[in-house]
Structures are given as structure tokens and as C-alpha cells.
Amino acid sequence: MNSRLALFAAAAAVIVLLSGCAVGGGSADTGSTPPTPSSAAPTSASTSAQSGTPKDVCAALPITRVNALTGLDFTTAMVVPTLGLHAAECQYLNAATVVDASDQLNALVVFPPDIDQAWSATQESNGSPGTPLSGVGKRAFTGDSIVAVDFGSMLIVVDDSASTQDSLDVDQLRFVEDELHNLYS
């Protein structure tokens, strides 16, 4: 349970750091709003011209495709609130709730105003700069259950650090990252 709390805290910290500014206009308690299951039909994953935010990752990358890419059996896809930032995140679970899930995969797509700051925040939330990955994006790293790739104007982070049963290897995480890159490019 502590690793799940740490993951949520790290994800919230990355999203706040990625915004490049503090969230104003009142208080926002990201811990009090649980992710909600996505029931939207798959749609184009391009950035919305109206809002400037990416489309729903859960709708763009359905559970059946994630299962095919990872070899796992996820049953629930939940949208993770991103505070209205230029980001979209989905949490795939092998149970109806985070508490009951032994396998969990988070997929985050961010179009940050400052990619260098977003990259630094991602590495800090990982606890280290990670091991560089070559041949993908402008720069990329892998760490303990994470793959992060900077594509210049888009950052994709895929991790399964909260899983207690199965751990995905770098190739499986890369399959999901590559799929997201194709969907959002």
C-alpha cells in the first residue's frame, strides 16, 4: 500500500511541476478525487483544438490493446485527474479498485509548456535520472518499473511501480509507450 501512496504522490508532484506554476483560484485536493472509470468509446487521441489538452488516454488506448501489448489481464481503466493541465493519464487495473488491484499500469501523456522542466520533474519523481534508453525520442530513460520519453513537445511516462503481482519489463513498458506515441503524434 505504501508504494501505491508514493506513486500517487509522485504523479501529483510531477503534474504540478509540469504545469510550470502553482494551481490558483482556491484549493485543489488531488488526493480526494479518486480516478473514475472511463466509459468513453475510443476516439482520436490528438490534442483538442478547443482546450489544448490531450484526449482521454483511457479512450485512446483501450484495455484490450493494453492487454495485448503487456500480456496482462487488466479489467478496469480509470481516468486520473490532471488538474486541467496539458496532460492526460489513465490507470489500468486488474480489479475494480486500486485497493484490490495487484497489477496496475499508469500511462501519462503531457504537452508541457517547458519540456526541460517537465523532464527534470519526471527524473526527480523517479528518485534518479534512470538508465538512458537510446533510439527513442529526443531523450529517454528507464528505471524501476518506468519508461519516460521526451519527444520535444510531448512527454510520455509509463510505469507499473504500484503493481504487487506482475512487473513489466522495459520492452513491455516500451510497447505501451510506442503505442501512445503513435496515437498522440
C-alpha positions, 0 to 999 in steps of 0.5 A: 500500500505504501508504494501505491501512496508514493506513486500517487504522490509522485504523479501529483508532484510531477503534474504540478511541476509540469504545469510550470506554476502553482494551481490558483483560484482556491484549493485543489485536493488531488488526493480526494478525487479518486480516478473514475472509470472511463466509459468513453468509446475510443476516439482520436487521441490528438490534442483538442483544438478547443482546450489544448489538452490531450484526449482521454488516454483511457479512450485512446488506448483501450484495455484490450490493446493494453492487454495485448501489448503487456500480456496482462489481464487488466479489467478496469481503466480509470481516468486520473485527474490532471488538474486541467493541465496539458496532460492526460493519464489513465490507470489500468487495473486488474480489479475494480479498485486500486485497493484490490488491484495487484497489477496496475499500469499508469500511462501519462501523456503531457504537452508541457509548456517547458519540456526541460522542466517537465523532464527534470520533474519526471527524473526527480519523481523517479528518485534518479535520472534512470538508465538512458534508453537510446533510439527513442525520442529526443531523450529517454530513460528507464528505471524501476518499473518506468519508461519516460520519453521526451519527444520535444513537445510531448512527454510520455511516462509509463510505469507499473511501480504500484503493481504487487503481482506482475512487473513489466519489463522495459520492452513491455513498458516500451510497447505501451509507450510506442503505442501512445506515441503513435496515437498522440503524434 
